Amino acid sequence: MNDTFFKDKGCILSNNLLNKKGVLKWCFRESPVRPQDTGWRFLSDIDTNDFLSDSHNFSVCSLNTIIQIEPAVLSILDLPVNTDLTLVQKNGKRFFVDKIGNVLQ
């Protein structure tokens, strides 16, 4: 993949993802706060409410960073603001499920 493809597009990651302590579990898209912000937020499977309540536990990164951590996010990046997904790993398969239980194809 060309690392400059998403160079100017940002997202917010849990530091547990960035530091490879956890794996991607939750993805949601808010309204962007800056022109470079895509609105995407990515959380790990080990993030707790206490962890999430501290803004120092997050990093602003390019989309390339989360794509390198979890390439499956390429399939969701065009989804609209207010998207809220869980990455499910079951029977050797990985897929996204929305908050009402629909599997994304």
Biopython code that builds the backbone (N, CA, C, O; Angstrom):
import numpy as np
from Bio.PDB.StructureBuilder import StructureBuilder

atoms = [
    (1, "MET", "N", (0.840, -1.171, 0.000)),
    (1, "MET", "CA", (0.000, 0.000, 0.000)),
    (1, "MET", "C", (0.888, 1.238, 0.000)),
    (1, "MET", "O", (1.949, 1.246, 0.625)),
    (2, "ASN", "N", (0.465, 2.257, -0.683)),
    (2, "ASN", "CA", (1.151, 3.528, -0.716)),
    (2, "ASN", "C", (0.888, 4.257, 0.596)),
    (2, "ASN", "O", (-0.255, 4.613, 0.885)),
    (3, "ASP", "N", (1.936, 4.485, 1.397)),
    (3, "ASP", "CA", (1.768, 5.097, 2.713)),
    (3, "ASP", "C", (1.295, 6.535, 2.660)),
    (3, "ASP", "O", (0.859, 7.070, 3.679)),
    (4, "THR", "N", (1.368, 7.178, 1.506)),
    (4, "THR", "CA", (0.928, 8.566, 1.419)),
    (4, "THR", "C", (-0.546, 8.671, 1.041)),
    (4, "THR", "O", (-1.083, 9.778, 0.996)),
    (5, "PHE", "N", (-1.206, 7.566, 0.772)),
    (5, "PHE", "CA", (-2.592, 7.589, 0.306)),
    (5, "PHE", "C", (-3.506, 8.316, 1.277)),
    (5, "PHE", "O", (-4.327, 9.130, 0.856)),
    (6, "PHE", "N", (-3.379, 8.036, 2.578)),
    (6, "PHE", "CA", (-4.213, 8.664, 3.596)),
    (6, "PHE", "C", (-3.404, 9.615, 4.481)),
    (6, "PHE", "O", (-3.812, 9.923, 5.601)),
    (7, "LYS", "N", (-2.277, 10.069, 3.987)),
    (7, "LYS", "CA", (-1.358, 10.882, 4.779)),
    (7, "LYS", "C", (-2.031, 12.086, 5.432)),
    (7, "LYS", "O", (-1.749, 12.393, 6.590)),
    (8, "ASP", "N", (-2.894, 12.757, 4.726)),
    (8, "ASP", "CA", (-3.518, 13.977, 5.230)),
    (8, "ASP", "C", (-4.879, 13.746, 5.864)),
    (8, "ASP", "O", (-5.606, 14.706, 6.122)),
    (9, "LYS", "N", (-5.238, 12.505, 6.120)),
    (9, "LYS", "CA", (-6.523, 12.171, 6.732)),
    (9, "LYS", "C", (-6.270, 11.558, 8.094)),
    (9, "LYS", "O", (-5.536, 10.577, 8.213)),
    (10, "GLY", "N", (-6.881, 12.139, 9.133)),
    (10, "GLY", "CA", (-6.589, 11.705, 10.485)),
    (10, "GLY", "C", (-7.723, 10.981, 11.175)),
    (10, "GLY", "O", (-8.868, 11.007, 10.725)),
    (11, "CYS", "N", (-7.380, 10.331, 12.279)),
    (11, "CYS", "CA", (-8.332, 9.630, 13.133)),
    (11, "CYS", "C", (-7.764, 9.625, 14.547)),
    (11, "CYS", "O", (-6.630, 10.051, 14.768)),
    (12, "ILE", "N", (-8.540, 9.151, 15.483)),
    (12, "ILE", "CA", (-8.080, 9.054, 16.868)),
    (12, "ILE", "C", (-8.060, 7.582, 17.265)),
    (12, "ILE", "O", (-9.033, 6.853, 17.073)),
    (13, "LEU", "N", (-6.921, 7.167, 17.825)),
    (13, "LEU", "CA", (-6.721, 5.772, 18.224)),
    (13, "LEU", "C", (-6.499, 5.665, 19.721)),
    (13, "LEU", "O", (-5.885, 6.539, 20.333)),
    (14, "SER", "N", (-6.997, 4.600, 20.297)),
    (14, "SER", "CA", (-6.609, 4.229, 21.648)),
    (14, "SER", "C", (-5.115, 3.907, 21.625)),
    (14, "SER", "O", (-4.626, 3.255, 20.703)),
    (15, "ASN", "N", (-4.406, 4.365, 22.638)),
    (15, "ASN", "CA", (-2.985, 4.025, 22.723)),
    (15, "ASN", "C", (-2.760, 2.530, 22.911)),
    (15, "ASN", "O", (-1.667, 2.034, 22.634)),
    (16, "ASN", "N", (-3.777, 1.803, 23.378)),
    (16, "ASN", "CA", (-3.643, 0.344, 23.463)),
    (16, "ASN", "C", (-3.513, -0.279, 22.083)),
    (16, "ASN", "O", (-2.854, -1.307, 21.930)),
    (17, "LEU", "N", (-4.134, 0.328, 21.075)),
    (17, "LEU", "CA", (-3.960, -0.140, 19.697)),
    (17, "LEU", "C", (-2.588, 0.266, 19.180)),
    (17, "LEU", "O", (-1.852, -0.543, 18.615)),
    (18, "LEU", "N", (-2.265, 1.518, 19.382)),
    (18, "LEU", "CA", (-1.011, 2.061, 18.878)),
    (18, "LEU", "C", (0.193, 1.317, 19.443)),
    (18, "LEU", "O", (1.179, 1.086, 18.744)),
    (19, "ASN", "N", (0.099, 0.946, 20.713)),
    (19, "ASN", "CA", (1.204, 0.242, 21.374)),
    (19, "ASN", "C", (1.090, -1.278, 21.296)),
    (19, "ASN", "O", (1.858, -1.999, 21.933)),
    (20, "LYS", "N", (0.130, -1.759, 20.511)),
    (20, "LYS", "CA", (-0.075, -3.194, 20.270)),
    (20, "LYS", "C", (-0.348, -3.995, 21.547)),
    (20, "LYS", "O", (0.037, -5.159, 21.653)),
    (21, "LYS", "N", (-1.013, -3.363, 22.505)),
    (21, "LYS", "CA", (-1.411, -4.067, 23.719)),
    (21, "LYS", "C", (-2.759, -4.749, 23.538)),
    (21, "LYS", "O", (-3.019, -5.784, 24.151)),
    (22, "GLY", "N", (-3.612, -4.180, 22.706)),
    (22, "GLY", "CA", (-4.936, -4.733, 22.436)),
    (22, "GLY", "C", (-5.164, -4.798, 20.937)),
    (22, "GLY", "O", (-4.351, -4.317, 20.148)),
    (23, "VAL", "N", (-6.279, -5.400, 20.558)),
    (23, "VAL", "CA", (-6.656, -5.480, 19.142)),
    (23, "VAL", "C", (-7.909, -4.635, 18.921)),
    (23, "VAL", "O", (-8.653, -4.353, 19.860)),
    (24, "LEU", "N", (-8.128, -4.243, 17.690)),
    (24, "LEU", "CA", (-9.275, -3.406, 17.364)),
    (24, "LEU", "C", (-10.574, -4.114, 17.717)),
    (24, "LEU", "O", (-10.777, -5.277, 17.366)),
    (25, "LYS", "N", (-11.447, -3.401, 18.412)),
    (25, "LYS", "CA", (-12.746, -3.952, 18.791)),
    (25, "LYS", "C", (-13.890, -3.027, 18.378)),
    (25, "LYS", "O", (-14.889, -3.488, 17.826)),
    (26, "TRP", "N", (-13.751, -1.717, 18.645)),
    (26, "TRP", "CA", (-14.839, -0.777, 18.369)),
    (26, "TRP", "C", (-14.373, 0.345, 17.456)),
    (26, "TRP", "O", (-13.253, 0.843, 17.575)),
    (27, "CYS", "N", (-15.255, 0.731, 16.540)),
    (27, "CYS", "CA", (-14.998, 1.826, 15.613)),
    (27, "CYS", "C", (-16.259, 2.676, 15.557)),
    (27, "CYS", "O", (-17.367, 2.153, 15.435)),
    (28, "PHE", "N", (-16.087, 3.958, 15.644)),
    (28, "PHE", "CA", (-17.242, 4.834, 15.466)),
    (28, "PHE", "C", (-16.793, 6.111, 14.776)),
    (28, "PHE", "O", (-15.624, 6.495, 14.831)),
    (29, "ARG", "N", (-17.752, 6.756, 14.126)),
    (29, "ARG", "CA", (-17.442, 7.964, 13.376)),
    (29, "ARG", "C", (-18.289, 9.121, 13.878)),
    (29, "ARG", "O", (-19.519, 9.083, 13.861)),
    (30, "GLU", "N", (-17.586, 10.144, 14.323)),
    (30, "GLU", "CA", (-18.214, 11.370, 14.799)),
    (30, "GLU", "C", (-18.060, 12.451, 13.733)),
    (30, "GLU", "O", (-17.394, 12.248, 12.718)),
    (31, "SER", "N", (-18.673, 13.582, 13.972)),
    (31, "SER", "CA", (-18.443, 14.726, 13.094)),
    (31, "SER", "C", (-16.989, 15.152, 13.256)),
    (31, "SER", "O", (-16.504, 15.270, 14.381)),
    (32, "PRO", "N", (-16.292, 15.384, 12.154)),
    (32, "PRO", "CA", (-14.889, 15.807, 12.239)),
    (32, "PRO", "C", (-14.752, 17.130, 12.987)),
    (32, "PRO", "O", (-15.638, 17.983, 12.933)),
    (33, "VAL", "N", (-13.627, 17.287, 13.684)),
    (33, "VAL", "CA", (-13.377, 18.519, 14.422)),
    (33, "VAL", "C", (-12.378, 19.441, 13.721)),
    (33, "VAL", "O", (-12.231, 20.600, 14.108)),
    (34, "ARG", "N", (-11.704, 18.946, 12.712)),
    (34, "ARG", "CA", (-10.751, 19.721, 11.917)),
    (34, "ARG", "C", (-10.847, 19.251, 10.468)),
    (34, "ARG", "O", (-11.346, 18.156, 10.209)),
    (35, "PRO", "N", (-10.381, 20.053, 9.533)),
    (35, "PRO", "CA", (-10.470, 19.641, 8.116)),
    (35, "PRO", "C", (-9.789, 18.302, 7.810)),
    (35, "PRO", "O", (-10.263, 17.559, 6.951)),
    (36, "GLN", "N", (-8.685, 17.981, 8.498)),
    (36, "GLN", "CA", (-7.975, 16.722, 8.241)),
    (36, "GLN", "C", (-8.607, 15.533, 8.964)),
    (36, "GLN", "O", (-8.307, 14.382, 8.646)),
    (37, "ASP", "N", (-9.470, 15.804, 9.922)),
    (37, "ASP", "CA", (-10.092, 14.758, 10.732)),
    (37, "ASP", "C", (-11.191, 14.059, 9.936)),
    (37, "ASP", "O", (-12.061, 14.708, 9.354)),
    (38, "THR", "N", (-11.140, 12.742, 9.918)),
    (38, "THR", "CA", (-12.192, 11.963, 9.254)),
    (38, "THR", "C", (-13.377, 11.711, 10.180)),
    (38, "THR", "O", (-14.457, 11.332, 9.727)),
    (39, "GLY", "N", (-13.172, 11.923, 11.479)),
    (39, "GLY", "CA", (-14.207, 11.616, 12.460)),
    (39, "GLY", "C", (-14.120, 10.198, 13.004)),
    (39, "GLY", "O", (-14.832, 9.851, 13.946)),
    (40, "TRP", "N", (-13.261, 9.380, 12.423)),
    (40, "TRP", "CA", (-13.146, 7.995, 12.876)),
    (40, "TRP", "C", (-12.396, 7.914, 14.199)),
    (40, "TRP", "O", (-11.384, 8.583, 14.405)),
    (41, "ARG", "N", (-12.928, 7.066, 15.100)),
    (41, "ARG", "CA", (-12.327, 6.782, 16.396)),
    (41, "ARG", "C", (-12.235, 5.271, 16.532)),
    (41, "ARG", "O", (-13.190, 4.558, 16.223)),
    (42, "PHE", "N", (-11.082, 4.777, 16.997)),
    (42, "PHE", "CA", (-10.837, 3.340, 17.068)),
    (42, "PHE", "C", (-10.387, 2.958, 18.476)),
    (42, "PHE", "O", (-9.456, 3.545, 19.027)),
    (43, "LEU", "N", (-11.075, 1.954, 19.053)),
    (43, "LEU", "CA", (-10.817, 1.513, 20.419)),
    (43, "LEU", "C", (-10.443, 0.036, 20.445)),
    (43, "LEU", "O", (-10.813, -0.732, 19.557)),
    (44, "SER", "N", (-9.703, -0.341, 21.478)),
    (44, "SER", "CA", (-9.235, -1.727, 21.571)),
    (44, "SER", "C", (-10.140, -2.574, 22.454)),
    (44, "SER", "O", (-11.028, -2.074, 23.144)),
    (45, "ASP", "N", (-9.883, -3.846, 22.404)),
    (45, "ASP", "CA", (-10.646, -4.817, 23.197)),
    (45, "ASP", "C", (-10.348, -4.723, 24.688)),
    (45, "ASP", "O", (-11.118, -5.246, 25.493)),
    (46, "ILE", "N", (-9.263, -4.077, 25.076)),
    (46, "ILE", "CA", (-8.915, -3.999, 26.500)),
    (46, "ILE", "C", (-9.158, -2.611, 27.094)),
    (46, "ILE", "O", (-8.834, -2.379, 28.259)),
    (47, "ASP", "N", (-9.714, -1.696, 26.324)),
    (47, "ASP", "CA", (-10.000, -0.359, 26.841)),
    (47, "ASP", "C", (-11.135, -0.432, 27.865)),
    (47, "ASP", "O", (-12.192, -1.007, 27.601)),
    (48, "THR", "N", (-10.900, 0.152, 29.021)),
    (48, "THR", "CA", (-11.909, 0.205, 30.083)),
    (48, "THR", "C", (-12.489, 1.625, 30.142)),
    (48, "THR", "O", (-11.952, 2.547, 29.528)),
    (49, "ASN", "N", (-13.569, 1.785, 30.872)),
    (49, "ASN", "CA", (-14.144, 3.121, 31.039)),
    (49, "ASN", "C", (-13.145, 4.075, 31.679)),
    (49, "ASN", "O", (-13.054, 5.236, 31.280)),
    (50, "ASP", "N", (-12.390, 3.591, 32.675)),
    (50, "ASP", "CA", (-11.375, 4.442, 33.302)),
    (50, "ASP", "C", (-10.305, 4.853, 32.290)),
    (50, "ASP", "O", (-9.898, 6.013, 32.246)),
    (51, "PHE", "N", (-9.861, 3.907, 31.490)),
    (51, "PHE", "CA", (-8.856, 4.192, 30.462)),
    (51, "PHE", "C", (-9.392, 5.217, 29.469)),
    (51, "PHE", "O", (-8.692, 6.163, 29.111)),
    (52, "LEU", "N", (-10.634, 5.031, 29.026)),
    (52, "LEU", "CA", (-11.227, 5.913, 28.023)),
    (52, "LEU", "C", (-11.515, 7.312, 28.553)),
    (52, "LEU", "O", (-11.629, 8.254, 27.769)),
    (53, "SER", "N", (-11.633, 7.460, 29.860)),
    (53, "SER", "CA", (-11.942, 8.769, 30.434)),
    (53, "SER", "C", (-10.724, 9.699, 30.484)),
    (53, "SER", "O", (-10.868, 10.879, 30.805)),
    (54, "ASP", "N", (-9.543, 9.191, 30.176)),
    (54, "ASP", "CA", (-8.316, 9.991, 30.205)),
    (54, "ASP", "C", (-7.858, 10.294, 28.778)),
    (54, "ASP", "O", (-7.448, 9.390, 28.050)),
    (55, "SER", "N", (-7.925, 11.547, 28.387)),
    (55, "SER", "CA", (-7.575, 11.930, 27.012)),
    (55, "SER", "C", (-6.121, 11.630, 26.662)),
    (55, "SER", "O", (-5.781, 11.562, 25.481)),
    (56, "HIS", "N", (-5.264, 11.451, 27.649)),
    (56, "HIS", "CA", (-3.867, 11.101, 27.377)),
    (56, "HIS", "C", (-3.717, 9.678, 26.840)),
    (56, "HIS", "O", (-2.642, 9.294, 26.379)),
    (57, "ASN", "N", (-4.783, 8.906, 26.901)),
    (57, "ASN", "CA", (-4.749, 7.523, 26.421)),
    (57, "ASN", "C", (-5.113, 7.399, 24.944)),
    (57, "ASN", "O", (-5.364, 6.299, 24.452)),
    (58, "PHE", "N", (-5.141, 8.523, 24.246)),
    (58, "PHE", "CA", (-5.480, 8.544, 22.819)),
    (58, "PHE", "C", (-4.411, 9.283, 22.041)),
    (58, "PHE", "O", (-3.719, 10.150, 22.574)),
    (59, "SER", "N", (-4.287, 8.927, 20.771)),
    (59, "SER", "CA", (-3.357, 9.613, 19.873)),
    (59, "SER", "C", (-4.071, 9.952, 18.584)),
    (59, "SER", "O", (-4.927, 9.206, 18.109)),
    (60, "VAL", "N", (-3.704, 11.091, 18.029)),
    (60, "VAL", "CA", (-4.173, 11.477, 16.706)),
    (60, "VAL", "C", (-3.173, 10.903, 15.715)),
    (60, "VAL", "O", (-1.970, 11.134, 15.829)),
    (61, "CYS", "N", (-3.676, 10.158, 14.748)),
    (61, "CYS", "CA", (-2.814, 9.476, 13.778)),
    (61, "CYS", "C", (-3.403, 9.613, 12.382)),
    (61, "CYS", "O", (-4.566, 9.982, 12.218)),
    (62, "SER", "N", (-2.592, 9.312, 11.389)),
    (62, "SER", "CA", (-3.127, 9.244, 10.028)),
    (62, "SER", "C", (-3.909, 7.939, 9.883)),
    (62, "SER", "O", (-3.699, 6.991, 10.640)),
    (63, "LEU", "N", (-4.799, 7.901, 8.919)),
    (63, "LEU", "CA", (-5.529, 6.653, 8.656)),
    (63, "LEU", "C", (-4.586, 5.512, 8.304)),
    (63, "LEU", "O", (-4.905, 4.347, 8.542)),
    (64, "ASN", "N", (-3.423, 5.840, 7.736)),
    (64, "ASN", "CA", (-2.456, 4.786, 7.420)),
    (64, "ASN", "C", (-2.100, 3.959, 8.652)),
    (64, "ASN", "O", (-1.892, 2.750, 8.556)),
    (65, "THR", "N", (-2.032, 4.612, 9.805)),
    (65, "THR", "CA", (-1.645, 3.909, 11.028)),
    (65, "THR", "C", (-2.656, 2.830, 11.389)),
    (65, "THR", "O", (-2.266, 1.692, 11.651)),
    (66, "ILE", "N", (-3.943, 3.158, 11.408)),
    (66, "ILE", "CA", (-4.947, 2.153, 11.764)),
    (66, "ILE", "C", (-5.063, 1.088, 10.676)),
    (66, "ILE", "O", (-5.344, -0.072, 10.978)),
    (67, "ILE", "N", (-4.852, 1.462, 9.426)),
    (67, "ILE", "CA", (-4.892, 0.472, 8.345)),
    (67, "ILE", "C", (-3.753, -0.527, 8.504)),
    (67, "ILE", "O", (-3.928, -1.716, 8.236)),
    (68, "GLN", "N", (-2.598, -0.059, 8.935)),
    (68, "GLN", "CA", (-1.481, -0.981, 9.172)),
    (68, "GLN", "C", (-1.769, -1.893, 10.361)),
    (68, "GLN", "O", (-1.385, -3.062, 10.354)),
    (69, "ILE", "N", (-2.444, -1.365, 11.380)),
    (69, "ILE", "CA", (-2.795, -2.171, 12.553)),
    (69, "ILE", "C", (-3.895, -3.173, 12.218)),
    (69, "ILE", "O", (-3.816, -4.339, 12.606)),
    (70, "GLU", "N", (-4.920, -2.719, 11.499)),
    (70, "GLU", "CA", (-6.059, -3.580, 11.137)),
    (70, "GLU", "C", (-6.541, -3.228, 9.731)),
    (70, "GLU", "O", (-7.357, -2.321, 9.567)),
    (71, "PRO", "N", (-6.043, -3.941, 8.712)),
    (71, "PRO", "CA", (-6.408, -3.643, 7.321)),
    (71, "PRO", "C", (-7.909, -3.710, 7.026)),
    (71, "PRO", "O", (-8.363, -3.111, 6.051)),
    (72, "ALA", "N", (-8.683, -4.417, 7.837)),
    (72, "ALA", "CA", (-10.124, -4.536, 7.592)),
    (72, "ALA", "C", (-10.836, -3.181, 7.625)),
    (72, "ALA", "O", (-11.929, -3.053, 7.075)),
    (73, "VAL", "N", (-10.237, -2.170, 8.259)),
    (73, "VAL", "CA", (-10.913, -0.873, 8.326)),
    (73, "VAL", "C", (-11.042, -0.220, 6.957)),
    (73, "VAL", "O", (-11.869, 0.676, 6.782)),
    (74, "LEU", "N", (-10.257, -0.640, 5.998)),
    (74, "LEU", "CA", (-10.397, -0.093, 4.639)),
    (74, "LEU", "C", (-11.828, -0.236, 4.129)),
    (74, "LEU", "O", (-12.305, 0.606, 3.369)),
    (75, "SER", "N", (-12.503, -1.284, 4.540)),
    (75, "SER", "CA", (-13.853, -1.544, 4.044)),
    (75, "SER", "C", (-14.924, -0.649, 4.669)),
    (75, "SER", "O", (-16.059, -0.632, 4.194)),
    (76, "ILE", "N", (-14.582, 0.093, 5.724)),
    (76, "ILE", "CA", (-15.596, 0.900, 6.409)),
    (76, "ILE", "C", (-15.370, 2.398, 6.304)),
    (76, "ILE", "O", (-16.233, 3.172, 6.718)),
    (77, "LEU", "N", (-14.260, 2.825, 5.773)),
    (77, "LEU", "CA", (-13.874, 4.234, 5.837)),
    (77, "LEU", "C", (-14.846, 5.186, 5.154)),
    (77, "LEU", "O", (-14.890, 6.366, 5.501)),
    (78, "ASP", "N", (-15.620, 4.706, 4.199)),
    (78, "ASP", "CA", (-16.585, 5.567, 3.510)),
    (78, "ASP", "C", (-17.948, 5.618, 4.196)),
    (78, "ASP", "O", (-18.846, 6.312, 3.719)),
    (79, "LEU", "N", (-18.120, 4.905, 5.293)),
    (79, "LEU", "CA", (-19.404, 4.917, 5.994)),
    (79, "LEU", "C", (-19.627, 6.291, 6.631)),
    (79, "LEU", "O", (-18.662, 6.992, 6.935)),
    (80, "PRO", "N", (-20.886, 6.682, 6.834)),
    (80, "PRO", "CA", (-21.195, 8.049, 7.266)),
    (80, "PRO", "C", (-20.946, 8.309, 8.752)),
    (80, "PRO", "O", (-20.738, 7.389, 9.543)),
    (81, "VAL", "N", (-20.975, 9.598, 9.099)),
    (81, "VAL", "CA", (-20.938, 10.027, 10.485)),
    (81, "VAL", "C", (-22.083, 9.329, 11.222)),
    (81, "VAL", "O", (-23.149, 9.105, 10.650)),
    (82, "ASN", "N", (-21.861, 8.994, 12.468)),
    (82, "ASN", "CA", (-22.772, 8.246, 13.356)),
    (82, "ASN", "C", (-22.707, 6.739, 13.153)),
    (82, "ASN", "O", (-23.487, 6.004, 13.759)),
    (83, "THR", "N", (-21.798, 6.270, 12.319)),
    (83, "THR", "CA", (-21.554, 4.830, 12.213)),
    (83, "THR", "C", (-20.937, 4.358, 13.524)),
    (83, "THR", "O", (-20.081, 5.036, 14.092)),
    (84, "ASP", "N", (-21.368, 3.203, 14.000)),
    (84, "ASP", "CA", (-20.897, 2.642, 15.260)),
    (84, "ASP", "C", (-20.784, 1.135, 15.065)),
    (84, "ASP", "O", (-21.794, 0.447, 14.918)),
    (85, "LEU", "N", (-19.547, 0.619, 15.062)),
    (85, "LEU", "CA", (-19.307, -0.774, 14.694)),
    (85, "LEU", "C", (-18.469, -1.511, 15.724)),
    (85, "LEU", "O", (-17.694, -0.912, 16.469)),
    (86, "THR", "N", (-18.641, -2.819, 15.747)),
    (86, "THR", "CA", (-17.803, -3.723, 16.517)),
    (86, "THR", "C", (-17.148, -4.688, 15.536)),
    (86, "THR", "O", (-17.812, -5.235, 14.656)),
    (87, "LEU", "N", (-15.840, -4.895, 15.692)),
    (87, "LEU", "CA", (-15.151, -5.895, 14.884)),
    (87, "LEU", "C", (-15.224, -7.213, 15.642)),
    (87, "LEU", "O", (-14.688, -7.341, 16.743)),
    (88, "VAL", "N", (-15.894, -8.190, 15.041)),
    (88, "VAL", "CA", (-16.111, -9.489, 15.655)),
    (88, "VAL", "C", (-15.165, -10.500, 15.014)),
    (88, "VAL", "O", (-14.997, -10.524, 13.794)),
    (89, "GLN", "N", (-14.557, -11.327, 15.844)),
    (89, "GLN", "CA", (-13.715, -12.416, 15.355)),
    (89, "GLN", "C", (-14.331, -13.715, 15.851)),
    (89, "GLN", "O", (-14.386, -13.983, 17.051)),
    (90, "LYS", "N", (-14.797, -14.520, 14.888)),
    (90, "LYS", "CA", (-15.520, -15.734, 15.247)),
    (90, "LYS", "C", (-15.216, -16.822, 14.224)),
    (90, "LYS", "O", (-15.306, -16.594, 13.018)),
    (91, "ASN", "N", (-14.856, -18.002, 14.714)),
    (91, "ASN", "CA", (-14.579, -19.162, 13.850)),
    (91, "ASN", "C", (-13.577, -18.820, 12.751)),
    (91, "ASN", "O", (-13.735, -19.237, 11.604)),
    (92, "GLY", "N", (-12.548, -18.060, 13.109)),
    (92, "GLY", "CA", (-11.503, -17.710, 12.154)),
    (92, "GLY", "C", (-11.883, -16.627, 11.161)),
    (92, "GLY", "O", (-11.100, -16.311, 10.265)),
    (93, "LYS", "N", (-13.060, -16.056, 11.300)),
    (93, "LYS", "CA", (-13.504, -14.987, 10.400)),
    (93, "LYS", "C", (-13.602, -13.681, 11.173)),
    (93, "LYS", "O", (-13.849, -13.677, 12.379)),
    (94, "ARG", "N", (-13.404, -12.570, 10.463)),
    (94, "ARG", "CA", (-13.535, -11.252, 11.064)),
    (94, "ARG", "C", (-14.542, -10.459, 10.246)),
    (94, "ARG", "O", (-14.505, -10.450, 9.016)),
    (95, "PHE", "N", (-15.446, -9.792, 10.965)),
    (95, "PHE", "CA", (-16.459, -8.994, 10.280)),
    (95, "PHE", "C", (-16.952, -7.896, 11.216)),
    (95, "PHE", "O", (-16.856, -8.006, 12.438)),
    (96, "PHE", "N", (-17.479, -6.839, 10.614)),
    (96, "PHE", "CA", (-18.015, -5.730, 11.379)),
    (96, "PHE", "C", (-19.512, -5.915, 11.585)),
    (96, "PHE", "O", (-20.222, -6.375, 10.692)),
    (97, "VAL", "N", (-19.978, -5.552, 12.771)),
    (97, "VAL", "CA", (-21.382, -5.613, 13.122)),
    (97, "VAL", "C", (-21.777, -4.231, 13.626)),
    (97, "VAL", "O", (-21.051, -3.617, 14.408)),
    (98, "ASP", "N", (-22.951, -3.736, 13.168)),
    (98, "ASP", "CA", (-23.385, -2.431, 13.655)),
    (98, "ASP", "C", (-24.067, -2.577, 15.005)),
    (98, "ASP", "O", (-24.242, -3.693, 15.495)),
    (99, "LYS", "N", (-24.455, -1.449, 15.616)),
    (99, "LYS", "CA", (-24.955, -1.493, 16.989)),
    (99, "LYS", "C", (-26.303, -2.169, 17.143)),
    (99, "LYS", "O", (-26.730, -2.432, 18.268)),
    (100, "ILE", "N", (-26.991, -2.460, 16.031)),
    (100, "ILE", "CA", (-28.238, -3.217, 16.165)),
    (100, "ILE", "C", (-28.082, -4.675, 15.725)),
    (100, "ILE", "O", (-29.062, -5.416, 15.645)),
    (101, "GLY", "N", (-26.841, -5.078, 15.441)),
    (101, "GLY", "CA", (-26.573, -6.471, 15.148)),
    (101, "GLY", "C", (-26.464, -6.862, 13.697)),
    (101, "GLY", "O", (-26.274, -8.039, 13.391)),
    (102, "ASN", "N", (-26.578, -5.906, 12.790)),
    (102, "ASN", "CA", (-26.453, -6.211, 11.352)),
    (102, "ASN", "C", (-24.994, -6.416, 10.990)),
    (102, "ASN", "O", (-24.138, -5.616, 11.367)),
    (103, "VAL", "N", (-24.709, -7.480, 10.265)),
    (103, "VAL", "CA", (-23.361, -7.760, 9.787)),
    (103, "VAL", "C", (-23.131, -6.966, 8.507)),
    (103, "VAL", "O", (-23.943, -7.019, 7.583)),
    (104, "LEU", "N", (-22.013, -6.223, 8.452)),
    (104, "LEU", "CA", (-21.668, -5.489, 7.243)),
    (104, "LEU", "C", (-21.053, -6.446, 6.236)),
    (104, "LEU", "O", (-20.201, -7.263, 6.582)),
    (105, "GLN", "N", (-21.478, -6.341, 5.024)),
    (105, "GLN", "CA", (-20.938, -7.194, 3.958)),
    (105, "GLN", "C", (-19.833, -6.514, 3.203)),
    (105, "GLN", "O", (-19.271, -7.095, 2.275)),
]
sb = StructureBuilder()
sb.init_structure("model")
sb.init_model(0)
sb.init_chain("A")
sb.init_seg("    ")
for serial, (resi, resn, name, xyz) in enumerate(atoms, 1):
    if name == "N":
        sb.init_residue(resn, " ", resi, " ")
    sb.init_atom(name, np.array(xyz, "f"), 0.0, 1.0, " ", f" {name:<3s}", serial, name[0])
structure = sb.get_structure()
